[in-house]
Amino acid sequence: MKPIKDKHITVVGLGKTGQALAWFLNARGAKVTAVDRSPESVLGDIPARLRRAGMDVALGEHDADAFENSDLIVLSPGVPHTLEPVVRAENAGVPVTGEIELASWFIHTPVVAVTGTNGKTTVTRLIGEMLKFSGLNAFVGGNLGTPLISYAHGPMDADVVVAEISSFQLDTADTFHPRVGVLLNITADHLDRYPSLRVYGRSKARLFARQTRADIAVLNRADHLIMELTRDISAGKCLFNQEEDAACGAWIENAKMRVKTPEHGEMTISATDVPLPGRHNLENAAAAALAALAAGAIREGVLRGLREFVPDPHRLQYVGRFHGVDYYDDSKATNVDAVVRAVAAVSSPVVLILGGRDKGGGYKGLAPAVKDRVRALVLLGEASAAIDRELGGLVQTVRTDSMDAAVAAAADLAEAGDTVLLSPACASFDLYDNYAHRGQDFQRAVKQTGKRADGSQADNT
């Protein structure tokens, strides 16, 4: 634990995590200045509440003094550590850290940390359920919901902390030391923030930098970049997507998952015990099982955690069937690899709704899936033109300007037995607050389109 009492600390960003940071630091006697580029009208009563508690709040264009006169700068997860006033202050000798690193100074509960481009939330929640059904008290949070700093605020009474961690959070993690670290995959994403896939991957691999031989790293053996970046880590390795038997690992054979650890022996799990579609979710389940067992779960807890798992919304979520066409909401798929996985998980021809705010990775990686599985493309949002240039010549393509228009166009293009899939490959911030807002609007538009078509609700919801 590092001393923070009476220190001048600047918190950058006043989203959910930034607010939690400000309250945490204020409660421990720090002199807090909270900064955010948003105007007061956007932040509601948040600035007033912070000021009433004795904190300073600076809104709008960043004031260099708020950064350079600090003893410490703490970044919220979405704030890049390359932000100009942050870099200037750091060059002037002001230390810069992030929420995960700060929380780790105070948390002594064993931590299971999950990162990767896709599947983080599902795996984090699965591990939490497996531990719960093993009789353990697990705090589940991090990037998926309750900030880790909120757990550090007390009473810190869990047996295990399970945290989803983003690359942005790992960029400022120096001493963060998870007992179990999980790296699921590294595919093109956030290349509007990172200069290359390798740099992005190195950020993810920082998860293992402070692990020792007594710790466990759960890794995707099929991801060559992961295996290269983690070749020299100290932790013991448990690999999923193994090609052969191993002392600690998991592999998939004939719609069955085999999981083996030295402490628990081997267990076989049928695909029917995994309430999530697609091979990628069998991989997610395998990674979760290995991590949960390493963190103290028992075999029965792993199986029950899988069987009783309720998937999050907007992740290949079934919306309904109209005129023989199934509709799925996969709004959480904000990069190309996630869309490829979603298309592969659907057995019927797909009318695919793509688009949103571009993240810099391009869309050519979708070409094989589009050629093989997609009947038509419906494009929406700022990235429509870029997607049309890269994929529009492969199948019939329609560009639209609203979710209502996109769903109506998809309904016209689909045939009985097809699937209409919202799987955008883009961020949502051009038209929506977040991916959940986008998914909710898709579901509303689907149901409205179905009602207009035949005056009824979905055939089967």
C-alpha positions in Angstrom: 0.0 0.0 0.0 1.4 3.4 -1.0 0.6 6.5 1.1 -2.0 8.8 -0.5 -3.1 10.9 2.5 -2.6 14.7 1.9 -1.3 14.0 -1.6 -2.5 16.2 -4.5 -4.1 13.6 -6.8 -5.7 14.3 -10.2 -8.4 11.9 -11.4 -8.9 12.1 -15.2 -12.3 11.1 -16.4 -15.6 11.2 -14.5 -17.4 8.2 -15.8 -18.4 5.4 -13.4 -14.8 4.4 -12.6 -13.5 7.9 -12.4 -16.2 8.8 -9.8 -15.4 5.7 -7.8 -11.7 6.7 -7.9 -12.5 10.2 -6.7 -14.6 9.0 -3.7 -12.0 6.3 -2.8 -9.1 8.8 -2.7 -11.1 11.5 -0.9 -12.1 9.0 1.8 -8.4 8.3 2.4 -7.4 11.9 2.9 -6.1 12.8 -0.6 -6.6 16.3 -2.0 -8.5 15.3 -5.1 -8.9 17.3 -8.3 -11.3 15.6 -10.8 -11.0 16.6 -14.5 -13.2 15.8 -17.4 -13.6 17.4 -20.9 -17.4 17.1 -20.7 -19.4 20.3 -19.7 -21.3 20.4 -16.4 -24.6 20.1 -18.3 -23.6 16.6 -19.5 -22.4 15.4 -16.1 -25.6 16.3 -14.2 -25.1 16.5 -10.4 -21.8 14.6 -10.3 -19.6 17.7 -10.1 -21.7 19.4 -7.4 -21.6 16.2 -5.2 -17.8 16.0 -5.5 -17.4 19.7 -4.7 -19.7 19.3 -1.6 -17.3 16.6 -0.4 -14.4 19.0 -0.6 -13.0 17.9 -4.0 -12.0 20.3 -6.8 -13.6 19.7 -10.2 -12.2 21.1 -13.5 -14.4 20.7 -16.6 -13.9 21.4 -20.3 -10.5 22.0 -21.9 -7.8 20.5 -19.7 -5.8 22.9 -17.6 -2.1 22.0 -17.6 -1.8 23.1 -13.9 -4.2 20.4 -12.8 -1.8 17.8 -14.2 1.6 19.3 -13.6 1.0 20.4 -10.0 -0.1 16.9 -8.9 1.7 14.4 -6.8 -0.1 11.6 -8.8 -2.3 11.4 -11.8 -4.9 8.5 -11.9 -6.5 7.7 -15.3 -9.9 6.3 -15.8 -10.0 3.2 -18.0 -11.0 4.9 -21.2 -8.5 7.7 -21.0 -5.3 7.1 -23.0 -2.0 7.4 -21.2 -0.8 9.2 -24.4 -3.1 12.2 -23.7 -1.0 15.3 -24.3 -1.3 16.9 -20.8 -0.7 13.6 -19.2 2.5 13.1 -21.2 3.7 16.6 -20.4 3.1 16.0 -16.7 4.8 12.6 -16.8 7.8 14.2 -18.6 7.9 16.8 -15.8 8.2 14.0 -13.2 4.6 13.5 -12.1 3.8 9.7 -11.7 0.9 8.4 -13.7 -1.2 5.3 -12.9 -4.6 3.8 -13.6 -7.5 2.4 -11.7 -6.4 -1.3 -11.7 -2.9 -0.5 -10.6 -4.2 1.8 -7.8 -6.7 -0.7 -6.6 -4.0 -3.4 -6.5 -2.0 -1.4 -3.9 -4.9 -1.9 -1.4 -6.3 -5.4 -2.4 -4.9 -8.5 -0.7 -7.6 -10.9 -1.9 -6.3 -13.3 -4.6 -7.2 -12.0 -8.1 -8.2 -13.8 -11.2 -7.7 -11.3 -14.1 -9.2 -11.9 -17.6 -8.2 -10.1 -20.7 -8.3 -10.6 -24.5 -10.0 -9.0 -27.5 -13.2 -11.1 -27.4 -14.9 -13.1 -24.7 -13.6 -11.3 -21.6 -17.0 -10.6 -20.1 -18.4 -14.1 -20.7 -15.3 -15.8 -19.3 -15.1 -13.4 -16.3 -18.8 -14.1 -15.4 -18.4 -17.9 -16.0 -15.4 -18.0 -13.6 -17.5 -16.2 -11.0 -20.3 -18.6 -11.3 -18.0 -21.7 -11.1 -16.4 -20.3 -7.9 -19.8 -19.5 -6.4 -21.1 -23.0 -7.0 -17.9 -24.3 -5.5 -18.9 -22.5 -2.2 -16.6 -19.6 -2.6 -17.5 -15.9 -2.2 -16.3 -14.3 -5.4 -16.3 -10.6 -6.2 -16.9 -10.2 -10.0 -16.2 -6.8 -11.5 -13.5 -4.7 -13.2 -14.2 -3.5 -16.8 -17.5 -5.3 -17.0 -19.4 -3.5 -14.3 -18.3 -2.7 -10.7 -14.9 -1.1 -10.8 -12.1 -2.9 -8.9 -11.5 0.3 -6.9 -15.0 -0.1 -5.5 -14.0 -3.5 -4.0 -10.9 -1.8 -2.6 -13.2 0.7 -0.9 -14.2 -2.1 1.4 -15.0 -4.4 3.1 -12.9 -6.6 0.8 -14.4 -9.8 2.2 -14.4 -12.0 -0.9 -12.4 -15.2 -1.1 -11.5 -14.4 -4.7 -11.7 -11.3 -6.9 -12.5 -12.0 -10.6 -11.9 -9.0 -12.8 -12.2 -8.2 -16.5 -9.2 -6.1 -17.5 -8.9 -4.1 -20.7 -5.7 -3.3 -22.6 -6.3 0.4 -21.7 -6.2 -0.5 -18.0 -3.1 -2.7 -18.4 -1.2 0.2 -20.1 -0.8 1.8 -16.6 -0.4 -1.5 -14.6 3.2 -1.8 -13.2 2.9 -3.8 -10.0 -0.5 -5.4 -10.6 -0.1 -9.1 -9.7 -3.0 -11.5 -10.4 -2.8 -15.0 -8.9 -4.4 -16.3 -12.1 -4.2 -14.5 -15.4 -6.2 -15.3 -18.5 -5.4 -14.2 -22.0 -8.1 -15.4 -24.4 -7.1 -14.0 -27.9 -5.5 -11.1 -29.6 -7.1 -9.9 -32.8 -7.3 -6.5 -34.6 -9.0 -4.0 -32.4 -8.5 -0.5 -31.0 -6.0 0.2 -33.8 -7.3 3.7 -33.6 -5.4 3.9 -30.3 -2.5 1.4 -30.8 0.0 1.7 -33.8 0.0 -2.0 -34.5 -1.4 -5.4 -33.5 1.9 -6.3 -31.9 1.8 -3.2 -29.7 -1.8 -3.9 -28.7 -0.8 -7.5 -27.9 2.2 -6.4 -25.8 -0.3 -4.3 -23.8 -2.4 -7.4 -23.1 0.6 -9.5 -22.2 1.5 -7.0 -19.4 -1.0 -9.0 -17.4 1.7 -11.6 -16.7 4.6 -9.2 -16.0 4.5 -9.5 -12.2 3.4 -13.1 -11.9 5.8 -15.6 -10.3 6.3 -19.4 -10.6 3.6 -19.8 -8.0 1.0 -18.2 -10.3 -1.0 -19.5 -13.2 -1.4 -18.2 -16.8 -4.3 -19.5 -18.8 -3.4 -19.0 -22.5 -4.9 -19.8 -25.9 -2.4 -22.2 -27.6 -4.0 -21.6 -31.0 -3.1 -17.9 -30.9 0.4 -17.6 -32.2 0.9 -14.0 -31.1 -0.1 -14.9 -27.5 2.3 -17.8 -27.4 5.1 -15.6 -28.7 4.5 -12.8 -26.3 4.2 -15.1 -23.3 7.1 -17.4 -24.1 9.3 -16.2 -21.3 6.8 -15.5 -18.5 7.4 -16.9 -15.1 4.0 -18.3 -14.3 3.0 -21.9 -14.8 1.0 -22.3 -18.1 -2.4 -23.9 -18.6 -3.2 -23.9 -22.3 -6.6 -24.3 -23.9 -7.0 -25.2 -27.5 -4.3 -27.9 -26.9 -3.6 -30.3 -29.7 -2.7 -33.1 -27.4 -2.8 -34.3 -23.8 -1.1 -32.1 -21.3 -0.5 -31.9 -17.5 -2.6 -28.7 -17.4 -4.8 -27.8 -20.3 -8.0 -28.1 -22.2 -9.0 -29.3 -25.7 -12.1 -29.8 -27.8 -13.0 -33.2 -29.4 -16.2 -34.1 -31.2 -18.4 -31.4 -29.5 -16.9 -32.3 -26.1 -14.5 -30.4 -24.0 -11.8 -32.1 -22.0 -10.2 -30.2 -19.1 -7.2 -31.5 -17.2 -5.2 -30.2 -14.2 -2.7 -31.9 -11.9 -4.9 -31.2 -8.8 -8.3 -32.3 -10.3 -7.4 -34.9 -13.0 -9.4 -34.9 -16.2 -13.1 -34.0 -16.7 -15.2 -34.2 -19.9 -17.9 -31.6 -20.5 -20.4 -32.0 -23.3 -21.2 -29.0 -25.6 -24.8 -29.4 -24.4 -23.7 -28.3 -21.0 -22.5 -25.0 -22.4 -25.6 -22.7 -22.9 -23.7 -20.6 -25.4 -23.6 -21.1 -29.2 -20.5 -21.6 -31.3 -17.1 -23.2 -31.0 -15.6 -20.0 -29.7 -17.9 -20.3 -26.6 -16.6 -23.8 -26.0 -13.1 -22.2 -26.0 -14.4 -19.6 -23.6 -15.8 -22.3 -21.3 -12.5 -24.2 -21.4 -10.5 -21.1 -20.4 -13.0 -20.4 -17.6 -12.8 -23.9 -16.3 -9.0 -23.9 -16.2 -9.0 -20.5 -14.4 -11.7 -21.4 -11.9 -10.0 -24.7 -11.0 -6.7 -22.8 -10.5 -8.5 -20.4 -8.2 -10.1 -23.0 -6.0 -13.2 -24.3 -7.7 -14.2 -27.9 -7.6 -15.4 -30.1 -10.5 -19.0 -30.0 -9.4 -18.9 -26.2 -9.2 -17.4 -25.9 -12.7 -20.2 -28.1 -14.2 -23.0 -26.4 -12.3 -21.6 -22.9 -13.2 -21.7 -23.8 -16.9 -25.1 -25.5 -16.9 -26.8 -22.7 -15.0 -25.1 -19.8 -16.7 -27.3 -17.0 -18.0 -25.6 -15.3 -21.0 -25.4 -11.5 -21.0 -27.7 -9.6 -23.4 -26.4 -8.4 -26.8 -24.1 -11.4 -27.3 -25.7 -13.6 -29.9 -29.0 -13.0 -28.1 -32.0 -14.5 -29.8 -34.6 -11.8 -30.4 -37.4 -13.7 -32.3 -38.7 -15.2 -35.5 -40.8 -13.4 -38.1 -42.0 -15.1 -41.3 -39.5 -17.9 -40.7 -36.5 -15.6 -40.3 -34.5 -15.6 -37.0 -33.1 -12.4 -35.6 -30.0 -12.2 -33.3 -28.6 -9.3 -31.4 -24.8 -9.4 -31.3 -24.2 -5.7 -30.7 -21.3 -6.5 -28.4 -19.3 -7.7 -31.5 -17.3 -4.5 -32.0 -14.4 -5.9 -34.1 -13.9 -8.2 -37.1 -12.9 -11.3 -35.2 -16.0 -11.2 -33.1 -18.2 -11.0 -36.2 -16.4 -13.9 -37.8 -17.1 -16.0 -34.7 -20.8 -15.0 -34.7 -21.3 -15.8 -38.3 -19.7 -19.2 -37.8 -22.0 -19.9 -34.8 -25.1 -19.5 -37.0 -26.0 -22.5 -39.1 -28.3 -20.8 -41.7 -27.5 -18.2 -44.4 -27.0 -14.7 -42.8 -28.2 -11.2 -43.6 -25.6 -9.3 -41.7 -26.0 -5.8 -40.3 -22.6 -4.1 -40.0 -21.4 -0.6 -39.2 -20.9 2.1 -36.6 -17.7 4.0 -35.7 -14.6 2.7 -37.3 -11.8 1.4 -34.9 -9.0 1.4 -37.4 -8.6 -2.3 -38.2 -10.2 -2.6 -41.7 -12.8 -5.1 -42.7 -11.0 -7.4 -45.2 -10.8 -10.1 -42.6 -14.6 -10.6 -43.0 -14.3 -11.4 -46.7 -14.1 -15.3 -46.3 -17.1 -15.4 -43.9 -19.1 -13.1 -46.2 -18.4 -15.1 -49.3 -19.2 -18.4 -47.5 -22.1 -17.6 -45.2 -23.6 -14.2 -45.9 -26.5 -13.7 -48.3 -26.5 -9.9 -48.1 -25.0 -7.0 -46.1 -26.9 -4.1 -44.6 -24.6 -1.2 -43.6 -25.3 1.5 -41.0 -23.4 4.4 -39.4 -20.1 6.3 -40.0 -18.2 3.3 -41.3 -20.7 2.4 -44.0 -18.6 3.8 -46.9 -15.4 2.1 -45.7 -17.1 -1.3 -45.3 -18.8 -0.9 -48.7 -15.5 -0.3 -50.4 -13.9 -3.4 -48.8 -16.8 -5.9 -48.9 -19.6 -4.4 -51.0 -18.6 -6.2 -54.2 -18.9 -9.7 -52.6 -22.7 -9.9 -52.0 -25.7 -7.7 -52.4 -25.2 -4.6 -50.2 -27.6 -1.9 -48.9 -26.6 1.2 -47.1 -29.0 2.7 -44.6 -29.2 5.7 -42.3 -31.0 4.4 -39.2 -31.6 1.2 -37.3 -35.2 1.1 -38.4 -34.2 1.3 -42.0 -31.5 -1.3 -41.5 -33.8 -3.8 -40.0 -36.5 -3.2 -42.6 -33.9 -3.7 -45.4 -32.6 -6.9 -43.7 -36.2 -8.2 -43.5 -36.7 -7.6 -47.2 -33.5 -9.3 -48.1 -33.9 -12.4 -45.9 -35.6 -15.6 -47.0 -37.4 -18.1 -44.8 -34.8 -20.1 -43.0 -32.3 -17.3 -42.9 -30.9 -15.4 -39.9 -30.7 -11.6 -39.6 -27.7 -10.9 -37.5 -26.7 -7.5 -36.0 -22.9 -8.0 -35.5 -21.5 -4.5 -36.2 -17.7 -4.9 -36.2 -17.6 -1.3 -35.0 -18.0 0.8 -32.0 -21.4 2.3 -31.3 -20.5 5.9 -30.5 -21.6 7.4 -33.8 -25.3 6.9 -33.1 -25.5 5.4 -29.6 -24.3 5.8 -26.0 -22.8 2.2 -26.0 -23.3 -1.2 -27.5 -26.2 -2.0 -25.2 -28.1 1.0 -26.3 -27.5 -0.1 -29.9 -28.7 -3.6 -29.2 -31.8 -2.4 -27.5 -32.6 -0.2 -30.5 -32.1 -3.2 -32.8 -34.5 -5.4 -30.7 -37.1 -2.6 -30.7 -36.8 -2.2 -34.5 -37.0 -6.0 -35.0 -40.2 -6.3 -33.0 -41.7 -3.2 -34.6 -40.9 -4.6 -38.1 -42.4 -7.9 -37.2 -45.6 -6.2 -36.0 -45.9 -4.1 -39.1 -45.4 -7.2 -41.3 -48.1 -9.4 -39.9 -49.7 -7.6 -37.0 -48.4 -10.2 -34.5 -45.6 -10.8 -32.1 -42.7 -13.0 -33.0 -43.4 -16.6 -33.9 -41.2 -17.8 -31.0 -39.4 -15.5 -28.6 
